[in-house]
Amino acid sequence: MFVVAMMVISIPWLHADAAEGESIKFYLDRSYYEVGSSRTDVDVAPYVNSANRTMVPLRFLGNALGVSDDNITWDSGSQTATLKQGGKTLEFMVDSFSYVADGQIKQMDTVPELTGGRVMLPARYVAEAFGYKVYWVQNAKAVMVTTKTLDTSKPMDVLLLEDLGGVPLRYNDGLDFWSTVAAGEDSSIMPVEFKNSSTETRITAFYDGTTHKEVDMPLIQKIVSVYVPDKADEINSLLQLGVNVFDDYKKTGEWNEWQQILNKRQKETRHPWGTSIYDSTSNGYRIIIFPSGTLPPDIQVSIIILNNT
């Protein structure tokens, strides 16, 4: 086995619209949104405004909700954006706490802003008017929009992991963590675990080198990309190296190439128990790879988010 551990101390194509049951996700400071497995670029990334509200681009949100560009209009004189969908009409004026929903004046707790030529506002005022529900996942800095009513007694990270993996996580009372697979159950489902304590939040995913299920690694890489976007390319290249090692092991029964890489890096980094291939306290990440000595090798990916820091 080798382990990739990440410690986080801080926290165009054509547009896609949500099909039945698919979630929409906007991520803070990322220039794209996702509908199911499809990604669409945006020209203004979501951000937190002075009122501490996450602002998303109105037109792209409307597109994701199925509102066509023809049904999204902009009046530059009154600085008003109008959306029409399914017999509903919404009007939002820049810098106004008031908006109009089907002729009724309603209030927001912040004002729409014009940023980079885009009207930006909190997602829920549009999404809820069109029958969607909006959830905020703090650790992933994600706005998740869905038609489903999610069980908010579960941690929000668990709900996001369920959405990414397409399988439910269940709470293991005796061990105090959430997982996709309980002891003795179907091991064909890739195990994903979530554990939260007063000091840290830990998300762990496992890749089985024996069964070598191809569906597993893309999901692991997706989890990495969601939670650690600025290091995803580097981390995911290491995970792909692990997949290549598995391929060699299946053909030859050996993993000498991987062991040689580990030995070389152990000498370079002088870690007696493992191999640090990346270590930076300035940006809060620490990635460590080390073998367990078991064959065939497995991969365990742990994302650690320190709480109260």
C-alpha positions as CSV (number, residue, x, y, z in Angstrom):
1,M,0.0,0.0,0.0
2,F,1.1,3.6,-0.4
3,V,-0.6,6.5,1.2
4,V,-1.1,10.0,-0.1
5,A,-1.9,12.3,2.8
6,M,-2.8,16.0,2.3
7,M,-3.0,18.5,5.1
8,V,-5.0,21.6,4.4
9,I,-4.5,24.3,7.1
10,S,-6.5,27.0,5.6
11,I,-9.2,26.5,4.5
12,P,-15.5,27.0,-23.2
13,W,-17.7,24.7,-23.7
14,L,-21.4,25.1,-24.4
15,H,-23.3,25.5,-21.2
16,A,-24.7,22.5,-19.5
17,D,-28.1,22.4,-17.7
18,A,-29.2,20.0,-15.0
19,A,-31.1,16.9,-16.0
20,E,-33.5,15.3,-13.5
21,G,-31.6,14.4,-10.3
22,E,-28.3,16.0,-11.3
23,S,-26.7,18.5,-9.0
24,I,-25.2,21.8,-9.9
25,K,-22.0,22.9,-8.1
26,F,-20.3,26.3,-8.1
27,Y,-17.0,26.5,-6.3
28,L,-15.6,29.6,-4.6
29,D,-12.8,31.3,-6.7
30,R,-13.0,28.7,-9.5
31,S,-13.8,29.7,-13.0
32,Y,-16.2,26.9,-13.8
33,Y,-19.3,25.2,-12.6
34,E,-20.4,21.5,-12.8
35,V,-23.6,19.9,-13.7
36,G,-23.3,16.2,-13.0
37,S,-20.0,15.1,-14.6
38,S,-20.0,18.1,-17.1
39,R,-18.0,21.2,-16.5
40,T,-18.6,24.6,-18.0
41,D,-16.2,27.6,-17.8
42,V,-17.3,30.9,-16.5
43,D,-15.7,34.3,-17.0
44,V,-16.2,35.6,-13.5
45,A,-15.5,33.1,-10.6
46,P,-17.8,33.0,-7.5
47,Y,-16.5,35.1,-4.6
48,V,-17.5,36.2,-1.1
49,N,-18.8,39.8,-1.0
50,S,-18.5,42.4,1.8
51,A,-21.7,41.0,3.4
52,N,-20.0,37.5,3.6
53,R,-22.3,36.0,1.0
54,T,-21.1,33.7,-1.8
55,M,-21.9,35.4,-5.1
56,V,-22.3,33.4,-8.4
57,P,-22.8,34.7,-12.0
58,L,-26.5,35.0,-12.6
59,R,-26.5,34.1,-16.3
60,F,-24.5,30.9,-15.8
61,L,-26.6,29.9,-12.8
62,G,-29.7,30.4,-15.0
63,N,-28.2,28.3,-17.8
64,A,-27.4,25.5,-15.3
65,L,-31.0,25.6,-14.1
66,G,-32.2,25.2,-17.7
67,V,-33.0,28.9,-18.5
68,S,-32.0,29.6,-22.1
69,D,-30.0,32.7,-23.0
70,D,-33.1,33.9,-24.9
71,N,-35.0,34.0,-21.6
72,I,-32.3,35.9,-19.7
73,T,-32.4,39.7,-20.6
74,W,-30.5,42.7,-19.4
75,D,-31.7,46.3,-19.2
76,S,-28.6,48.5,-19.0
77,G,-30.7,51.6,-18.3
78,S,-32.3,50.2,-15.1
79,Q,-29.5,47.8,-14.4
80,T,-32.0,45.0,-14.2
81,A,-31.6,41.3,-15.2
82,T,-34.8,39.3,-15.9
83,L,-35.1,35.5,-16.1
84,K,-38.1,33.6,-17.3
85,Q,-38.7,29.8,-16.9
86,G,-41.7,27.5,-16.5
87,G,-44.1,30.4,-16.2
88,K,-42.1,32.2,-13.6
89,T,-40.4,35.6,-14.0
90,L,-37.6,36.9,-11.7
91,E,-36.2,40.5,-11.9
92,F,-33.0,41.5,-10.1
93,M,-31.7,45.1,-10.0
94,V,-28.0,45.8,-9.3
95,D,-27.4,47.3,-5.8
96,S,-31.0,46.7,-4.7
97,F,-32.1,44.5,-1.8
98,S,-35.5,44.2,-3.4
99,Y,-36.2,41.8,-6.3
100,V,-39.4,40.8,-8.1
101,A,-40.7,37.3,-8.3
102,D,-43.9,36.9,-10.4
103,G,-44.9,40.4,-9.7
104,Q,-44.3,40.3,-5.9
105,I,-41.6,42.3,-4.3
106,K,-39.3,40.3,-2.1
107,Q,-36.1,41.1,-0.1
108,M,-32.6,39.7,-0.2
109,D,-30.0,40.0,2.6
110,T,-27.4,41.4,0.2
111,V,-27.5,43.2,-3.1
112,P,-26.7,41.9,-6.6
113,E,-23.4,43.3,-7.9
114,L,-22.0,44.0,-11.3
115,T,-18.6,42.4,-11.5
116,G,-16.6,41.9,-14.7
117,G,-19.7,42.7,-16.7
118,R,-21.6,39.9,-14.9
119,V,-24.5,40.3,-12.5
120,M,-23.5,38.4,-9.3
121,L,-25.8,37.3,-6.5
122,P,-26.4,34.4,-4.0
123,A,-27.6,31.3,-5.8
124,R,-30.6,30.5,-3.5
125,Y,-32.8,33.5,-4.6
126,V,-32.8,32.2,-8.2
127,A,-32.6,28.5,-7.5
128,E,-35.3,28.3,-4.9
129,A,-37.7,30.3,-7.1
130,F,-37.4,27.6,-9.7
131,G,-37.9,24.7,-7.3
132,Y,-34.3,23.9,-6.4
133,K,-32.6,23.6,-3.0
134,V,-29.3,25.2,-2.2
135,Y,-26.6,23.8,0.2
136,W,-23.2,25.2,1.2
137,V,-20.3,22.8,1.8
138,Q,-17.7,24.8,3.8
139,N,-14.7,22.5,3.5
140,A,-15.0,22.2,-0.3
141,K,-16.1,25.9,-0.6
142,A,-19.0,24.6,-2.8
143,V,-22.5,25.8,-3.5
144,M,-24.5,22.7,-4.3
145,V,-27.9,23.1,-6.0
146,T,-30.3,20.2,-6.4
147,T,-33.9,19.3,-6.8
148,K,-33.5,16.7,-4.0
149,T,-34.2,17.4,-0.3
150,L,-31.0,16.3,1.3
151,D,-30.7,14.9,4.8
152,T,-29.0,17.8,6.6
153,S,-28.6,15.7,9.8
154,K,-25.6,14.3,7.9
155,P,-22.4,16.4,7.7
156,M,-22.4,18.5,4.5
157,D,-19.2,16.8,3.4
158,V,-20.9,13.5,3.6
159,L,-23.7,14.8,1.3
160,L,-21.1,16.1,-1.2
161,L,-19.3,12.7,-1.2
162,E,-22.5,10.9,-1.7
163,D,-23.2,13.2,-4.7
164,L,-19.7,12.7,-6.2
165,G,-19.7,8.9,-5.7
166,G,-23.4,8.2,-6.4
167,V,-23.6,5.9,-3.3
168,P,-24.8,6.6,0.2
169,L,-22.5,6.8,3.2
170,R,-23.7,5.3,6.5
171,Y,-22.6,6.1,10.0
172,N,-20.6,3.5,11.9
173,D,-21.4,4.1,15.5
174,G,-18.8,1.9,17.0
175,L,-15.9,3.5,15.0
176,D,-17.4,7.0,14.9
177,F,-17.0,7.6,11.1
178,W,-19.1,7.6,8.0
179,S,-18.4,5.1,5.1
180,T,-19.8,3.7,1.9
181,V,-19.1,0.1,2.9
182,A,-19.6,-1.5,6.3
183,A,-17.7,-4.5,7.5
184,G,-18.8,-7.7,5.6
185,E,-20.7,-5.8,3.0
186,D,-20.2,-5.5,-0.8
187,S,-16.5,-4.7,-1.3
188,S,-17.2,-4.0,-5.0
189,I,-18.2,-0.4,-3.9
190,M,-15.1,1.8,-3.5
191,P,-14.7,2.5,0.2
192,V,-14.9,6.2,1.1
193,E,-14.8,7.3,4.7
194,F,-15.5,10.6,6.5
195,K,-14.5,11.4,10.1
196,N,-14.8,14.7,11.9
197,S,-13.4,15.7,15.3
198,S,-12.8,18.9,17.2
199,T,-9.3,19.2,15.7
200,E,-9.6,17.9,12.1
201,T,-11.8,16.7,9.3
202,R,-10.6,13.6,7.5
203,I,-11.8,12.3,4.1
204,T,-10.3,9.0,3.0
205,A,-10.7,7.0,-0.2
206,F,-9.3,3.6,-1.1
207,Y,-8.1,2.1,-4.4
208,D,-7.9,-1.6,-4.4
209,G,-4.9,-2.9,-6.3
210,T,-6.3,-6.5,-6.4
211,T,-9.6,-5.8,-8.1
212,H,-8.1,-2.8,-10.0
213,K,-11.5,-1.2,-10.6
214,E,-11.1,1.5,-13.2
215,V,-14.1,3.4,-11.9
216,D,-12.3,4.0,-8.6
217,M,-9.4,6.2,-9.6
218,P,-11.4,8.8,-11.5
219,L,-13.6,9.2,-8.4
220,I,-10.6,9.5,-6.1
221,Q,-9.1,12.1,-8.5
222,K,-12.4,13.9,-8.5
223,I,-12.5,14.1,-4.7
224,V,-8.9,15.5,-4.8
225,S,-9.9,18.1,-7.4
226,V,-12.9,19.2,-5.4
227,Y,-11.1,19.6,-2.1
228,V,-7.5,20.5,-3.1
229,P,-7.9,22.2,-6.5
230,D,-4.6,24.1,-6.6
231,K,-2.6,20.9,-6.1
232,A,-4.9,18.5,-7.9
233,D,-2.7,18.1,-11.0
234,E,0.4,17.2,-8.9
235,I,-1.4,14.9,-6.6
236,N,-3.4,13.2,-9.3
237,S,-0.2,12.5,-11.3
238,L,1.1,10.7,-8.3
239,L,-2.1,8.6,-8.1
240,Q,-1.7,7.8,-11.8
241,L,1.8,6.6,-11.1
242,G,0.2,4.2,-8.6
243,V,-2.2,2.9,-11.2
244,N,0.8,2.3,-13.6
245,V,2.5,0.4,-10.8
246,F,-0.5,-1.8,-10.4
247,D,-0.5,-2.5,-14.1
248,D,3.2,-3.6,-13.9
249,Y,2.5,-5.7,-10.9
250,K,-0.4,-7.5,-12.6
251,K,1.9,-8.3,-15.5
252,T,5.1,-9.2,-13.7
253,G,4.2,-9.8,-10.1
254,E,6.8,-7.2,-9.1
255,W,6.8,-3.5,-8.2
256,N,10.5,-3.0,-8.3
257,E,10.2,0.3,-10.2
258,W,8.0,1.8,-7.5
259,Q,10.2,0.5,-4.7
260,Q,13.3,2.1,-6.4
261,I,11.5,5.4,-6.6
262,L,10.6,5.1,-2.9
263,N,14.1,4.2,-1.9
264,K,15.6,7.1,-3.8
265,R,13.2,9.6,-2.3
266,Q,13.7,8.2,1.2
267,K,17.4,9.0,0.8
268,E,16.7,12.4,-0.5
269,T,14.2,13.4,2.2
270,R,15.6,11.2,5.0
271,H,12.2,10.2,6.2
272,P,12.8,6.8,8.0
273,W,9.2,5.8,8.0
274,G,8.0,7.2,4.7
275,T,8.8,9.4,1.7
276,S,7.9,13.0,1.5
277,I,7.6,14.1,-2.1
278,Y,6.1,17.5,-1.3
279,D,6.2,19.5,2.0
280,S,5.3,23.1,2.3
281,T,4.2,24.9,5.4
282,S,3.7,28.2,3.6
283,N,0.6,27.1,1.8
284,G,-0.6,24.5,4.3
285,Y,-0.2,21.4,2.3
286,R,1.8,18.3,3.2
287,I,1.8,15.2,0.9
288,I,3.5,12.0,2.1
289,I,3.8,8.7,0.2
290,F,5.0,5.6,2.0
291,P,4.6,1.8,1.4
292,S,2.8,-0.6,3.8
293,G,4.8,-3.6,2.7
294,T,1.7,-5.5,1.6
295,L,1.2,-6.9,-1.9
296,P,-0.5,-6.2,-4.2
297,P,-0.2,-2.5,-3.4
298,D,-3.3,-0.4,-2.5
299,I,-3.7,3.4,-2.5
300,Q,-5.2,5.3,0.4
301,V,-5.9,9.0,-0.1
302,S,-6.5,11.1,3.0
303,I,-7.5,14.7,2.8
304,I,-7.0,16.3,6.2
305,I,-8.5,19.7,7.0
306,L,-7.5,21.2,10.4
307,N,-10.4,22.7,12.3
308,N,-10.2,26.0,14.3
309,T,-7.1,27.2,12.5
